[in-house]
Amino acid sequence: MEIELKYAIPDEATERVLWNNELFADVEEEGSREELHLNAKYFDTEDGDLANNEIAYRVREEGERYVAAMKWKGRSEDGLHVREEINVHVDDDTPNPEVFRESSVGEDVLDLLQGKELKCVLESRILRKKFRIDTGKGIFEISIDSGEVITEAGTAPINEIEIELFSGETEELMEVGRRIQERYNLKPENISKYARGMELIKRHK
């Protein structure tokens, strides 16, 4: 399961301040800072079988590796995103849902697709700056994302901060998020990158 908080970043100045802030300097894991280009493709059938069942299938290039992800049963409120997720390392960005076969959801998805061809329905291109913190009650990854979602219907900018729960309780995640939100007056972001792209596509049908 993936549990994370998202907040919109209003401008480049705030983005720079967030990256250089010392709010969590005393609990930041040494050597965890990293900048990474994330290029993702999201796939579905011509009929939108996955989207119609609230399933997202993504293959993302993360630096020198590729990771396929299946996400489902997602919900979001006040910036808190909770969803089921499976990640599998793959060789390239060619869609191949067979890599999920060993999981129960993978079997269900393969039955749903019935061998139909998958096409790329949208992409995201993101520069992610990230680091980890260990509060003693939990470990969290803080990521600052800037870039765009790309569809045939147009593009949408991405500027947000994510705080992902690695270990610990959701209550501690909410406390970390509260400190960041209050310090920098950030607004919760309830729309995922995938959902933002799908909204673009729907508006132009």
N, C-alpha and C positions, 0 to 999 in steps of 0.2 A: 504494500500500500504506500502511496505517495501522499505526504501531508506537507503543505507549504503555505506560507503567507506571501501575498503579492501586493505591492503598492506602486502606483504610478509615479514616475519621476517627471516633474513639470518642465525642467529645462536643463541645459548642459551644465550650468553653474551648480545646480543641486547635485547633479551626477558626480561632478568633480569633488564636491564637499563630502558626499557619501563615501566615495572611494578612499578619500584621505582622512576621514574622521577618526578620532581616537576614542569614540564611545565605548568600544569593546577592546581597546588596546591591551588591557590587563588579562583578557581571557582568549585573545586570538592565538591560534596554533601557529607556532613559528614555522616559517617556510611553506605555509599553505596558500599564499597569494599566487594567483595565476591568471593570465589572460589567454583566452581561447576563442578561436573562430568556430561557430557552430552553424553548419549548413544542413538544414533538414528538408526532407521531402515527405509529404503526407499522401497516402494512397487510398483509393477506393475504387469500386466498380463504376461502370458507366451509369448504373441505376442508383448509386449511392447506398448500397446495402449496409455498409459499415456505419455511415452517418445516420441512417434511418434507425439503427439499433444503438445509437449513442456510443459507438466504438471509434477510437482514433488509432490509426496504424501509421507509425512514423519510422523512417530510417534517417539517422542523423550522423553526419560526418563531424567527429569531435577531435580536431587536430589531426592525428595520424591514424585514428581508428574509426570504425563505423559501429553504431549501436542501433539495433531494431527495437522498437518499443510498441507495445499494445496497451492502450489505456481505455478504461470503461468504468461505468457507475460513478461518474464524476459529479461533484456538487461543490458549490462555492457560495460563501456568504461572508460579508465584511472582510473580504480579502483572503479568507481561509479557503484553500482548495484541498479537497480530499478525493482521492480516486484510486481505484485498483490499477496496478501497473506491473508489467513484466518487461524486462530488458534482456536482450540477447546480443552478444557480440557477433558481427557478421563480417564478410569479406569486402562488400561494397554496398552501394545504395540501390541495388536491384531488388524489387519487392519479391519476397518469398515467404509467405505466411507459414510454410511448412516448418520454419525454425521454431515455431511455438507449439508444435504438435504434442510435445511431451506434457504440456499443461492442459488442464481441463478446459480453460477458456480457449486455448488454441484449437482443440478438437471442435468446440462449438463454432468458432469462427470459420474453420475449414468447411464444416457442414453448411454454414450460412453462405459462404462464397461459392460452393459447388463448382470449383475450378474456373470461375469467371476471371477474365483478364483484369488486372489492376492497373490503374493509371495514376499519375501524379496529379492531384487536384489543387495543391498549393505548396508553396515553399516558404521557409523562413531563413533569413541570413542574419546572424546575430554575432556581435562581439560581446563575449561574457568576461567580466572581471569578477573573480570570486576569491573568497577566503573562508576558513572555518573558525568557529569559536567553540570553546568548551567552558560552559558556565559552572561546571561541577554538578549540575542537575541534568544537563543534556548537551549533546553535540549538534551543531547546526552549521549549514553552509549558507553563506550570504553571497548572493550573486547580483551583479548589476548588469543588466542586459540592454543593449542599444542596437537597433537595426531595423528590419522591416519584414513584413509578411507580404508575399508576392502571389498574386492569382491572375488568371486571364482577365478578370474584371477590374484589376487595379491593385494598388499596394496600400498598406497601412503601416505607419511607423510603430516601432516598439521601443519604449523607454520605461523600464520598470526595475524594481528591486524585488528579488525573491529570497525568502528565508526558509530553507528546507530542513525539516526535522530528520536528523540522522539517528539519534538515540535520545531517549528521555520521554517526557510526557508533553502532550499538546499544551497544557497549561503553561509550561516554561517557554514553549514556542510563542504563545500569545504575549507573554511578558517581554520577550526579546523584541517582538514586533511593536508592542506598545511603546517601548523606549525609542525605537527608531521613528515611529510615526509621530510621536509627540515632539521629539527634538526637531524634526525637519518638516513638520506640518504636511505629511503625505496623505493622499487619499487612497483608500483600498481599491484594488483592481480585481474585479470579479470575472473578467473575460480572459480566457486563455489565448495563447497565440493561435492555436488551431481554430477556436471559436471566432476569433476576429477575422480570420481568413474566410471562414464559412459564411459569416455575415456579409462580407463583401460580395461573395458569389451569389448569395440569395437576393441581395438588393438589385443585382444586375441581370437577373433572369427575366 
